[in-house]
Every structure is written in C-alpha cells, then in structure tokens.
Amino acid sequence: MTASTRVLVTGAGGPAGVAVIRSLLARDDVEVLAADMDGWASGLYLVPEEGRRLVPPGRSPEFVDALIRMCRDDRVDVLFSTVDVELPGLAARRDELEAVGTDLAAPGHETLVTCLDKFALAERVTGHARLPVTRLLNAEGVGTDWTFPVIVKPRSGAGSRGVRLIADRVALEALGTDESILIQENLPGDEFSVDVLAGLDGEVIAAVPRSRERVDSGVSIAGRTVRRDELSETASAVARAIGLTGVANVQLRYSADGEPALLEVNPRFPGAMPLTIASGVDMPSLLLDLVLGRPVPSSVDFRELANVRYLEDVFVAPGDVLISEHAGHSEDPEG
C-alpha cells in the first residue's frame, strides 16, 4: 500500500484555506494537516485532532522558521499556504523547505513580489495584456492628463481596502504625493475574476472566468463561471507575462471599448475556489499532482455553473478548541 502524501495547509480560518482542505480531504492518498494562528479557525476542525496546528502570524519574524520546523517535525511532503503575507517569506526560503523534505505549492518568489506590488505588476504586464493607465501618486502622476473620475489605491494590499474614487483634479491634488499609492484609470465595465492554473513549465492548464454577483468583505459569496474567450485569453497572457507556476486569481474589468484589462493578480487560492472546483477544475488537487511530478492533463475544461454561499457550523467539544495567543475572535452580542 502506497503511503499517503502529507500536506500542510495554512490559513485554515479563511475561505481559501477551507476550500483547499476540503479538496485534498476528498482524496484517499492524502493526509491533511491544517494550520492557523487562531485556534478558532474553522478549517482546523475539518481534519483529525492530531492534524491541527497553531502557527505565528504570517507577518511575524518567526513565522517562516516556525513553518520550516513544523514541516520537518511533521514530515510534511507539500506545503500549501493560502495567505498573501506568508507567501514571499516562504518562497524566499524554498530551498530550506526542500532540505527538510517539503515542496512549496506556490509561485516563485519573483512572481510573488511582482504580483504584490501593483505598480511592478503593471510594468511587467505592459505589452502583454490590456492595462488601465497606471501612475504613481507623485508630481508626474498627478500631472497626467486624466479623465475623471480616477481610482486611487495602495500599491500593495488585497481586496478593496484603501481603494477610492477621486472625482476631479482638485481632489486629486489635495492628496499630496505618496509613491505607495497608485492613480489608475477608472474602467467602466463589469469586473470578472479568472482563476488560473499554470504548470511548473509556465504553460496554462486552465483559466476559469467567473462573475462576482455578491461580495462580502472582499470575498465573492455568489457568482457564476462564464465562458468568455477574451477573459481566459487575457488572464493566460498575464500569467505567462509574470512567469506564473501554480495558482493565481487574475482580476479583470472591461474598458470603455469592450476589452478586458488587468486590475490585479492575487498569487494564491481565492476564497471563491469552491465554485471553480465544482465547475470541473479542482485546482488544489491538480496543483498537488504537479508538485509531486505526477501527470496532469495539458488543459482542463470547465462548465458554466452558479453558486451561493451559506454559513456552515463546525461543532467541537469546548476542550478541543486550540488555545492561541493570536485569536482573532471577539464576543459578538448579535452572535
């Protein structure tokens, strides 16, 4: 009997982590361990008690060292991180993970750094895919001949945090200058997310566009997969331009002339991954096989499907809840 592959999934409290854990639990050749900084993370309790782990916050200096030790002690074959802030530090020390026998199922360090800096991303993708006009919030950027309103957003950060619509030049000039902020052309069309899986050779295996019909805290909670070749082709061109290996979520919006343009790339599993999996492209499972050197199809098709999300409870004995100093829960009077 072949031994099970031991996989550790971090970010077990987020929807992406839960999606990856559930995908891998469906396989009979995988033993899943789940980790989070918060003992109340729901995904921890999807795996057996002996597979639950607490880790330091992803931003803390000790995080990567702790993960390397954990992978060594737990004999982890493959590490899936589902948290933005964890990924660059882990990818920078991929060799140390491999030295303890663990493969990191994530894009390369250069790709991650590029994606997490939206200005660097725009520079990398220029000439490969359509982009909104993008400038830094400096004297040159403010002085650009903009058509208002424009968008301002942080160069780094996920979701819609810090994104604002600026109505006119007076309001733009009032912001001053700050090169950690971008000014961007405001695209008028509909927004779509495309989940992309690229092989370790950079060839795109699947690109699944989906709409975001309902969004809560930056995560799509209702949507549908859609067949639009221009979305799949644009996302694939972006993936090739950034040297993607593994999974990323490419966010596109249609311009005034009806072409999809790049907004940003999240180089990790998205929270809406269950819809992509259900549509026929099980990206966590496919990526595991890629990392393990097993054969996967050169392309994987999907079907159009819609989803709605609902709250689901996981019940455990009170004494089974892991105690962590980084618990993110709070008492909710409406709970």
KELOKE-647267 format. One line per field, with one value per residue: residue number from 0; residue in one letter; z negated, y, x negated of N, C-alpha, C in turn. Coordinates in steps of 0.001 Angstrom, whole numbers. Layout:
<atoms>
seq = NUM,...
type = A,...
n.z = Z,...
n.y = Y,...
n.x = X,...
ca.z = Z,...
ca.y = Y,...
ca.x = X,...
c.z = Z,...
c.y = Y,...
c.x = X,...
</atoms>
This chain:
<atoms>
seq = 0,1,2,3,4,5,6,7,8,9,10,11,12,13,14,15,16,17,18,19,20,21,22,23,24,25,26,27,28,29,30,31,32,33,34,35,36,37,38,39,40,41,42,43,44,45,46,47,48,49,50,51,52,53,54,55,56,57,58,59,60,61,62,63,64,65,66,67,68,69,70,71,72,73,74,75,76,77,78,79,80,81,82,83,84,85,86,87,88,89,90,91,92,93,94,95,96,97,98,99,100,101,102,103,104,105,106,107,108,109,110,111,112,113,114,115,116,117,118,119,120,121,122,123,124,125,126,127,128,129,130,131,132,133,134,135,136,137,138,139,140,141,142,143,144,145,146,147,148,149,150,151,152,153,154,155,156,157,158,159,160,161,162,163,164,165,166,167,168,169,170,171,172,173,174,175,176,177,178,179,180,181,182,183,184,185,186,187,188,189,190,191,192,193,194,195,196,197,198,199,200,201,202,203,204,205,206,207,208,209,210,211,212,213,214,215,216,217,218,219,220,221,222,223,224,225,226,227,228,229,230,231,232,233,234,235,236,237,238,239,240,241,242,243,244,245,246,247,248,249,250,251,252,253,254,255,256,257,258,259,260,261,262,263,264,265,266,267,268,269,270,271,272,273,274,275,276,277,278,279,280,281,282,283,284,285,286,287,288,289,290,291,292,293,294,295,296,297,298,299,300,301,302,303,304,305,306,307,308,309,310,311,312,313,314,315,316,317,318,319,320,321,322,323,324,325,326,327,328,329,330,331,332,333,334
type = M,T,A,S,T,R,V,L,V,T,G,A,G,G,P,A,G,V,A,V,I,R,S,L,L,A,R,D,D,V,E,V,L,A,A,D,M,D,G,W,A,S,G,L,Y,L,V,P,E,E,G,R,R,L,V,P,P,G,R,S,P,E,F,V,D,A,L,I,R,M,C,R,D,D,R,V,D,V,L,F,S,T,V,D,V,E,L,P,G,L,A,A,R,R,D,E,L,E,A,V,G,T,D,L,A,A,P,G,H,E,T,L,V,T,C,L,D,K,F,A,L,A,E,R,V,T,G,H,A,R,L,P,V,T,R,L,L,N,A,E,G,V,G,T,D,W,T,F,P,V,I,V,K,P,R,S,G,A,G,S,R,G,V,R,L,I,A,D,R,V,A,L,E,A,L,G,T,D,E,S,I,L,I,Q,E,N,L,P,G,D,E,F,S,V,D,V,L,A,G,L,D,G,E,V,I,A,A,V,P,R,S,R,E,R,V,D,S,G,V,S,I,A,G,R,T,V,R,R,D,E,L,S,E,T,A,S,A,V,A,R,A,I,G,L,T,G,V,A,N,V,Q,L,R,Y,S,A,D,G,E,P,A,L,L,E,V,N,P,R,F,P,G,A,M,P,L,T,I,A,S,G,V,D,M,P,S,L,L,L,D,L,V,L,G,R,P,V,P,S,S,V,D,F,R,E,L,A,N,V,R,Y,L,E,D,V,F,V,A,P,G,D,V,L,I,S,E,H,A,G,H,S,E,D,P,E,G
n.z = 0,907,-722,-2303,-1048,-2885,-3635,-4446,-5184,-5381,-6861,-7671,-8660,-6757,-3791,-1472,-2500,-3688,-1385,-27,-1904,-1972,667,779,-1240,-41,1379,1308,966,-502,-3439,-5470,-7123,-9085,-9571,-11491,-12808,-14703,-17136,-16844,-14204,-11631,-9734,-10930,-12278,-10465,-9997,-11450,-15026,-15605,-13499,-13673,-13835,-15394,-14410,-14257,-13562,-10075,-9401,-11315,-12530,-13216,-11799,-9347,-10118,-12078,-10510,-8876,-10787,-11682,-9353,-9067,-11499,-11312,-9061,-6536,-3227,-1219,-1175,-1400,-1270,-1991,-2362,-1701,-2943,-3945,-1844,-279,-2089,-2622,-21,527,-952,43,675,-1841,-2864,-1071,-1821,-4186,-3214,-2116,349,1695,2602,4455,6350,7802,6030,7245,8918,6997,5552,7567,8154,5754,5663,7122,8961,9984,11119,13162,14787,15571,17067,19143,22611,22941,22179,21965,20083,17542,17574,15510,12819,10462,7352,7553,8442,11240,11835,10779,12450,14886,17807,16929,17349,15518,13241,11310,10046,6893,5172,2823,3489,2579,1027,497,1910,1599,-48,-937,1561,3533,5147,7043,7671,9174,10490,8496,6117,6460,6453,3868,2405,2130,2370,2642,3012,2396,3209,5902,8896,11010,14127,14354,15029,16866,17187,16536,13844,13594,12214,12806,12351,12476,13452,13768,15161,13916,15842,16720,18590,19291,17835,17120,17219,15625,15892,13789,12569,10047,8206,5700,3027,41,-2406,-627,471,2824,2554,4018,7343,10790,13114,16308,19854,21637,24074,24370,21779,20602,22307,21920,19171,19249,20779,19020,16943,18207,18675,16118,15324,14056,11993,10808,8892,9399,8960,11251,11740,13710,15625,17824,20368,21758,24480,24612,24068,21987,19174,17047,13541,11048,9658,7627,6133,5256,3821,4320,2308,3456,4603,4299,6240,8698,8450,8331,10862,12418,12396,10382,8749,6384,6053,8564,8577,6487,7629,9726,8304,7117,9279,10835,13625,15278,17029,20086,20559,18951,18994,18189,16804,17144,14246,11346,8045,4619,1356,-1981,-5557,-7491,-10245,-12356,-14759,-17882,-20806,-23692,-24988,-22943,-21380,-20138,-21985,-21482,-21356,-19493,-18848,-16820,-17325,-18699,-21239,-20183,-20371,-18810,-18072
n.y = -1198,2181,4895,7641,10981,13657,16672,20052,22687,26100,29024,28229,29370,30946,31392,30453,28700,26774,25790,24583,22637,21026,20109,18526,16687,15067,13244,9947,9437,11244,12837,15271,18134,20954,24436,27463,30817,31294,29721,29424,29067,27813,25831,24246,22295,20587,18587,15616,15535,15178,16415,19163,22434,25231,28368,31082,34545,35444,37709,37906,37875,35346,33527,32050,30455,28924,27511,26002,24339,23008,21662,19922,18421,17288,15803,16775,16600,18336,21794,23984,27280,29642,32327,35692,37291,35429,34199,35387,35269,32512,31524,32688,31141,28631,26646,25832,24668,22544,21184,19966,18182,19133,20310,23436,24526,26870,29967,31215,33186,35683,36114,36304,38629,40535,40436,41300,43939,46365,48298,47397,45089,46144,47271,44948,43565,45210,45518,42896,42419,44121,47142,49368,52906,53641,55216,56424,58068,60749,63825,63743,61789,62912,65106,64040,63867,63232,61512,62171,60528,59163,56259,55727,53751,51559,50512,47998,45287,43590,42827,45298,47220,50477,51540,54186,56438,59202,62357,64691,66936,68765,67383,65288,66557,67450,65279,65210,63873,60522,57745,55193,54856,54348,55910,55347,54718,54829,52162,51438,49105,45756,43695,40827,37766,35605,32395,30883,28188,27221,25157,23726,24393,26763,26765,27377,25619,25725,28259,29875,31881,33902,35495,37993,38075,38659,40156,39891,41417,41535,39002,36806,35721,34791,33819,33115,30804,31660,31426,33072,33812,35942,36740,34475,34260,36733,36581,34353,35353,37282,35594,34218,36378,37107,34911,32789,29935,27431,28437,31278,34205,36210,39431,41171,43910,45292,47623,50892,50440,47826,45823,43429,44443,44422,44427,43481,40895,38157,36101,33408,30924,31757,32955,32137,29691,27189,27306,27192,24670,23057,23504,21901,22052,21134,22766,22771,19984,19285,20929,19780,17293,18219,19346,17061,15792,14205,13011,15345,16599,18467,20503,21675,21638,23532,23808,25932,27338,28238,29704,29975,31062,29804,30048,27736,25583,24198,21812,21259,19728,21823,21657,20866,23005,24801,26660,29863,32588,34461,34733,35693,36150,37739,38725,38679,40500,39994,37430
n.x = -850,-586,-2159,-488,-448,-1648,-203,-361,1781,1979,3566,6103,8381,9561,11670,10369,8443,10115,11364,9200,8418,10740,10824,8487,8964,10806,9412,8061,5444,4076,2957,4130,2978,3826,3351,3303,3146,4989,6851,9566,10104,12031,11378,9452,10793,11790,10077,8563,7937,5209,4005,4084,2764,1136,-188,-2607,-1642,-1493,-2959,-4904,-8316,-9207,-7744,-8404,-10596,-9323,-7486,-9171,-10396,-8093,-7265,-9433,-9311,-6784,-6996,-6175,-5130,-4198,-3574,-913,-254,2223,2343,1724,-381,-2123,-3396,-5667,-7881,-8058,-8527,-10979,-12639,-12525,-14380,-15268,-12993,-12732,-14978,-14231,-12504,-10128,-7944,-7014,-3909,-3500,-3723,-6844,-9352,-10011,-7805,-5758,-6546,-6334,-3559,-2450,-3055,-1441,-2198,-4657,-3646,-1985,-3975,-5346,-3431,-2796,-2450,-1827,791,3964,4061,5281,4564,1886,339,-2131,-1378,-2702,-4386,-4547,-2627,-237,-94,607,2708,5606,8752,11501,13840,11030,9285,7776,5406,3741,345,-286,1493,4622,7876,10483,9496,8613,9136,10245,12535,11809,13005,12296,9738,8988,9535,7747,5230,5280,4551,1858,-1479,-2552,-4300,-3581,-1095,1188,2405,5102,6645,10159,12063,15006,16508,17895,16657,14568,13323,10599,9640,6573,4552,1289,-1224,-4348,-6105,-5197,-3174,225,2810,5476,7980,10327,12989,15058,17995,18653,21169,22209,20533,18726,16883,14741,14672,16026,19299,21359,21783,20900,19506,18228,18219,16091,14039,12240,11704,10472,8253,6922,6282,4612,2506,1525,675,-1419,-3142,-3997,-5324,-3990,-3701,-1709,1141,3209,5237,6695,7731,9980,11319,13717,12921,13808,13975,14692,12802,11165,9273,6387,6686,5573,3414,3858,1715,2436,4668,8057,10861,13226,12758,14203,16281,14939,13762,16080,17025,15516,12736,10445,8395,6651,6133,5071,2797,1357,695,-915,-3095,-4079,-5099,-3508,-1531,600,3499,2916,4626,7573,11013,14018,17348,20234,21529,23387,23156,24207,23431,23466,23718,21956,21754,19221,19028,17515,16108,15826,13334,11705,11017,8355,6016,4877,2576,3061,5707,8391,11008,13939,16236,19519,22377,24568,24338
ca.z = 0,1025,-1852,-1997,-973,-3989,-3147,-5447,-4611,-6321,-6620,-7789,-9061,-5633,-2817,-562,-3231,-3820,-73,260,-2822,-1540,1915,531,-2060,832,1933,351,904,-1122,-4853,-5532,-8366,-8927,-10483,-11526,-14016,-15593,-17499,-16452,-12748,-11406,-8951,-11788,-12809,-9375,-9974,-12754,-16096,-15549,-12360,-13869,-14241,-15551,-13892,-14493,-12457,-8880,-9339,-12410,-12105,-13489,-11089,-8397,-10894,-12729,-9488,-8460,-11858,-11686,-8206,-9386,-12573,-10879,-7817,-5534,-1851,-423,-1949,-720,-2022,-1353,-2923,-957,-3628,-4230,-659,133,-3018,-2401,1292,465,-1640,618,589,-3203,-2968,-333,-2580,-5201,-2516,-1844,1544,1519,3726,4619,7399,7442,5229,8096,9334,5842,5263,8642,8014,4539,5916,8300,9965,10630,11931,14372,15645,16108,17991,20280,23873,22986,21986,21794,18731,17352,17358,14106,12445,9036,6817,7415,9225,12625,11915,10569,13599,16085,18342,16568,17497,14187,12012,11336,8867,6176,4390,2375,4358,2021,289,1202,1820,1929,-1115,-530,2912,3512,6409,6931,8620,10049,10291,7206,5096,6663,5998,2417,1777,1986,3087,1838,4020,2020,3725,7352,9578,12107,14966,13879,16109,16638,17463,15492,13333,13516,11698,13559,11614,13454,13042,14719,14824,13441,17009,17060,19540,18627,17920,17022,16884,15400,15520,13025,12120,8600,8105,4339,2387,-1384,-2921,439,942,3571,1889,5037,8662,11795,14105,17607,20997,22442,24506,24178,20383,20411,23053,21255,17920,19602,21205,17786,16237,18894,18515,14768,15043,13056,11832,9719,8952,9123,9293,12078,11730,14933,15807,19208,20663,22496,25823,24527,23890,20580,18755,15770,12312,10161,9577,6291,6459,4257,3993,3908,1435,4250,5244,4411,7494,9764,8265,8699,12306,13087,12351,8979,8782,5329,6321,9741,8197,5704,8559,10428,7398,6878,10527,11428,14869,15270,18407,20571,20414,18241,19324,17103,17218,16535,13007,10398,6645,3495,176,-3221,-6769,-7963,-11544,-12731,-16203,-18563,-22261,-24110,-25316,-21734,-20719,-20403,-22653,-20802,-21807,-18386,-18490,-16204,-17600,-19726,-21629,-19317,-21027,-17903,-17667
ca.y = 0,3407,5804,8876,12233,14534,18041,21060,23846,27220,29910,27370,30140,31693,30583,29757,27573,25748,25179,23694,21498,20130,19465,17489,15635,14191,12238,8886,9249,12449,13106,16730,18872,22308,25366,28851,31487,31446,28440,29382,28932,26680,24763,23351,21227,19692,17494,14948,16311,15094,17181,20597,23134,26686,28975,32524,35345,35422,38883,37912,37457,33925,32670,31102,29481,28011,26620,25037,23333,22211,20756,18882,17549,16581,15075,17303,16457,19516,22901,24916,28491,30344,33678,36580,37788,34322,33589,35790,34758,31077,31285,33094,30087,27370,25647,25290,23759,21329,20460,19136,17246,19743,21134,24549,24626,28303,30568,31594,34398,36875,36286,36769,40019,41347,40499,42006,45360,46568,49095,46468,44199,46866,47380,43622,43082,46128,44895,41516,42440,45466,47685,50751,53828,53494,56087,56629,59338,61711,65025,63346,61087,63865,65996,63344,64359,62205,61641,61901,60215,58167,55407,55662,52510,51224,49634,46651,45048,42748,43224,46683,48096,51663,51959,55325,57106,60623,62952,65738,67260,69425,66333,64519,67360,67586,64084,65342,62841,59343,56726,53902,54925,54402,56519,54434,54969,54162,51396,51494,47855,44743,43061,39373,37099,34407,31503,30345,27164,27047,24083,24135,24927,28034,26610,27489,24395,26115,29648,29796,33181,33878,36773,38164,38650,39191,40184,40218,41588,41283,37622,36512,34737,34306,34137,32067,30668,32130,31135,34240,33535,37083,36750,33390,34563,37830,36068,33462,36217,37853,34516,33974,37557,37157,33655,32046,28486,27203,29027,32701,34786,37398,40268,41939,44739,45716,49036,51546,49855,46435,44876,43206,44996,43871,45210,42975,39448,37587,34877,32401,30418,32730,32464,31550,28478,26091,27379,26689,23224,22430,23633,20848,22263,21008,23322,22270,18601,19305,21506,18775,16335,18897,19468,15719,15264,13252,13545,16032,16979,19717,21510,21190,22480,23754,24053,27108,26938,29345,29281,30876,30567,29895,29816,26347,25450,23006,21672,20504,19848,23036,21365,20574,24249,25118,27948,30603,33971,35349,34513,36864,36237,38672,38439,39387,40483,39518,36065
ca.x = 0,-1371,-1991,223,-1191,-1289,-74,-11,2474,2057,4709,7286,9551,10100,12414,9457,7887,11155,11562,8065,8514,11829,10411,7486,9582,11587,8507,7754,3995,3525,3209,4142,2795,4337,2693,3760,2659,6132,7440,10977,10197,12944,10774,8687,11646,12155,9105,8499,7304,3749,3516,4345,1552,1129,-1416,-2666,-1088,-2324,-3837,-5872,-9667,-9469,-6797,-8992,-11364,-8373,-6918,-10197,-10494,-6864,-7314,-10424,-8851,-5571,-7298,-5245,-5612,-3835,-3010,-18,80,3342,2339,817,-1570,-3029,-3984,-7027,-8890,-8212,-9132,-12387,-13399,-12053,-15448,-15304,-11849,-13069,-16012,-13572,-11634,-8827,-7772,-6085,-2974,-3260,-4551,-8194,-9481,-9955,-6409,-5003,-6898,-5757,-2101,-2060,-3308,-605,-2907,-5587,-2815,-1607,-5162,-5674,-2410,-2711,-2826,-1327,2239,4508,3964,5703,3457,1472,-774,-2339,-883,-3784,-4108,-4301,-1355,860,-45,1080,3982,6579,10192,12042,13101,9963,9161,6501,5346,2385,-446,-210,2732,5584,9275,10822,9031,7881,9499,11163,12839,11483,13955,11776,8329,8807,9489,6527,4100,5365,3982,416,-2231,-2865,-4564,-2992,273,1336,3551,5414,7816,11373,12678,16457,17207,18086,15444,14555,12132,10236,8752,5629,3597,189,-2134,-5660,-6801,-4574,-2071,1530,3616,6882,8286,11773,13567,16299,18525,18778,22518,22334,19217,18755,15519,13787,14759,17248,20161,22280,21257,21082,18448,18711,17365,15750,12671,11349,11284,9496,7028,6213,5704,3492,1393,973,-43,-2695,-3998,-4563,-6018,-3220,-3627,-761,2476,3395,6533,6467,8933,10100,12507,13858,12690,14902,14088,15126,11715,10812,7989,5929,6722,4536,3258,3668,965,2814,6020,9070,11919,14309,12264,15173,17037,14066,13658,17347,17234,14765,11291,10044,7040,5760,5725,4205,1515,639,104,-2010,-4231,-4609,-5638,-2576,-955,1894,3852,2331,5673,8759,12159,14965,18729,20838,22188,23566,23155,24483,22702,24223,22939,21976,21114,18472,19216,16466,16162,15107,11948,10933,10628,6956,5812,3815,2441,3394,7106,8976,12441,14392,17620,20464,23673,25601,23960
c.z = 0,-163,-1405,-1909,-2087,-3515,-4299,-4732,-5671,-5932,-6725,-8225,-7930,-4645,-1834,-1242,-3376,-2492,260,-623,-2340,-242,1629,-342,-1211,1469,874,235,224,-2597,-5050,-6961,-8101,-9975,-10367,-12782,-15086,-15871,-17167,-14941,-12397,-10667,-9763,-12146,-11702,-9297,-11350,-13754,-15985,-14389,-12488,-14434,-14404,-15076,-14266,-13353,-11274,-8764,-10378,-11932,-12273,-12649,-10218,-9126,-11535,-11723,-9032,-9512,-11865,-10536,-8445,-10396,-12159,-9588,-6707,-4142,-1026,-1327,-1032,-1656,-1277,-1797,-2219,-1681,-3948,-3042,-300,-778,-2844,-1079,1305,-169,-1202,489,-800,-3451,-2258,-1074,-3680,-4567,-2112,-570,1269,2763,3911,5757,6880,6736,6089,8552,8189,5557,6311,8453,6819,4578,7220,9366,10712,11543,13242,15332,16313,17213,19216,21543,24021,22866,21785,20326,18673,17191,15864,13840,10925,8614,6498,8348,10678,12772,11760,11788,14890,16503,18145,17050,16168,14286,12258,10040,8209,5265,3908,3393,3882,1224,1156,1044,2167,875,-553,863,2839,4916,6206,8043,9597,9695,8948,6096,5228,6132,4481,1690,1511,2815,2125,2806,3577,2513,5246,7742,10787,12830,14431,15048,15849,16691,16278,15118,13252,12866,12544,12717,12626,12776,14137,14233,14372,14586,17464,18045,18796,18906,17885,16667,16835,14986,14715,12651,10603,8359,6733,3674,938,-1893,-1892,1016,1650,2852,2814,6389,9623,12670,15467,18692,21823,22814,24222,22732,20125,21100,22401,19972,18201,20042,19999,17057,16882,18679,17155,14399,14010,13142,10631,9970,8659,9537,9995,12156,12930,14908,17255,19335,21457,23891,25788,24417,22410,20281,17351,14634,11365,10255,8123,6486,5451,4605,3540,3009,2181,4981,5290,5704,8648,9667,8737,10196,13103,13045,10891,8841,7625,5609,7512,9389,7358,6626,9332,9563,7165,8142,11189,12685,14620,16713,18800,20558,19740,18493,18110,17681,16534,15370,12133,8981,5738,2283,-1060,-4393,-7207,-9265,-11648,-14259,-16802,-20065,-22691,-24406,-24112,-20990,-21114,-20994,-21998,-21316,-20717,-17942,-17963,-16500,-18639,-20071,-20827,-19965,-20145,-17521,-17933
c.y = 1250,4319,7069,10036,13142,15989,18936,22262,24934,28153,29166,28126,30907,30799,29851,28536,26438,25027,24199,22451,20516,19406,18299,16364,14649,13105,11188,8633,10427,12488,14618,17202,20312,23214,26757,29488,31562,30085,28302,29270,27660,25530,23807,22117,20374,18495,16837,15762,16315,15906,18681,21285,24635,27214,30448,33278,35390,36587,38837,37390,35958,32982,31619,30045,28446,27031,25584,23945,22420,21209,19614,17892,16711,15802,15476,17189,17717,20537,23789,26104,29232,31801,34540,36849,36676,33969,34071,35238,33272,30798,31656,32016,28693,26270,25016,24353,22441,20497,19599,18221,17794,20578,22206,24682,26087,28822,30920,32937,35657,37156,36833,38242,40950,41520,41338,43485,45700,47425,48233,45505,44880,46988,46046,43212,43987,45462,43471,41445,43884,45874,49034,51628,53851,54371,56069,57968,60229,62881,64681,62674,62013,64762,65344,63879,63292,62554,61235,61325,59194,57363,55648,54434,52298,50344,48195,46530,44314,43299,44693,47669,49268,52164,53074,55869,58605,61373,63926,66056,67928,68386,65503,65286,67503,66380,64229,64288,61722,58180,55310,53799,55004,55259,55641,54887,54185,53467,51251,50151,46928,44099,41549,38910,35864,33606,30759,29305,27013,25930,24614,24636,26258,27937,26610,26239,24717,27588,29758,31170,32992,35300,36789,38874,39263,39076,40612,40259,41205,39887,37410,35431,34244,34722,33006,31988,31009,31764,32411,34110,34694,37189,35679,33710,35693,37350,35152,34269,36863,36810,34246,35142,37590,35873,32806,30555,28245,27953,30516,33104,36120,38185,41207,42783,45230,47230,49596,50956,48350,45408,44670,43719,44508,44866,44769,41462,39070,36229,33757,31887,31490,32104,31790,30283,27338,26112,26837,25177,22527,22500,22648,20992,22283,21455,22874,20862,18524,19856,20523,17768,16958,18943,18107,15072,14227,13845,14219,16383,18297,20855,20868,22167,22601,23913,25307,26666,28178,28814,30387,30242,30755,29603,28363,26260,24143,22917,20785,20646,21078,22790,21071,21833,24601,26521,28662,32028,34956,35162,35796,37037,37320,38312,39316,39346,39989,38053,35070
c.x = -887,-1091,-1286,-762,-706,-1347,338,590,2546,3201,6021,8535,10199,10825,11514,8855,8880,11367,10440,8132,9578,11476,9481,8023,10375,10730,8188,6256,3300,3915,3053,3930,3223,3716,3300,3173,3742,6762,8907,11157,10970,12284,9922,9491,12263,11219,9087,7677,5782,3152,3707,3103,1815,-215,-1440,-1979,-2051,-3278,-4960,-7233,-9914,-8617,-7487,-9815,-10444,-7786,-7939,-10363,-9276,-6863,-8301,-9866,-7645,-5769,-6323,-5868,-5369,-3172,-2179,211,1179,3432,1294,-490,-2566,-3916,-5388,-8117,-9129,-8924,-10605,-13256,-12932,-13115,-15515,-14135,-12160,-14104,-15417,-12526,-10282,-8870,-6724,-5223,-2568,-4115,-5944,-8245,-9363,-8527,-5564,-5273,-6301,-4255,-1679,-2412,-2594,-1283,-3917,-4830,-2438,-2793,-5482,-4692,-2266,-3248,-2338,195,2675,4432,4674,4465,3139,250,-928,-1755,-2093,-3474,-3788,-2937,-173,1026,395,2445,5066,7983,10809,13445,11994,10002,7810,6548,3920,1660,-393,1075,3727,6985,9456,10331,8228,8194,10537,11361,12639,12195,13322,10325,8063,8666,8216,5317,4094,4770,2491,-292,-2614,-3054,-4193,-1543,232,2529,3835,6678,9011,12053,14175,17171,17318,16750,15624,13263,11870,9254,7886,4737,2557,-717,-3482,-6540,-6201,-3435,-741,2357,5103,6969,9799,12309,14852,16701,18587,20113,22772,20964,19373,17318,14469,13827,16086,18051,21269,21720,21529,19837,19031,17713,17203,14276,11733,10872,10222,8179,6237,5548,4523,2279,727,145,-1392,-3662,-4680,-5297,-5310,-3465,-2723,534,2422,4793,6276,7773,8909,11371,12534,13665,13869,15069,14333,14032,11436,9415,7666,6079,5614,4471,3045,2999,1192,4199,7027,10124,13052,13880,13288,15987,16206,13910,14926,17605,16380,13259,10855,8593,6153,5248,4788,2824,705,-36,-1055,-3266,-4890,-5170,-4765,-1950,397,2223,3189,3347,6871,9898,13082,16366,19243,21709,22331,23517,23660,23822,23563,23301,23089,21206,20345,18530,18125,16682,15364,13631,11082,10499,9196,6836,4628,3775,2822,4836,7723,10447,12719,15821,18554,21836,24803,25385,25040
</atoms>
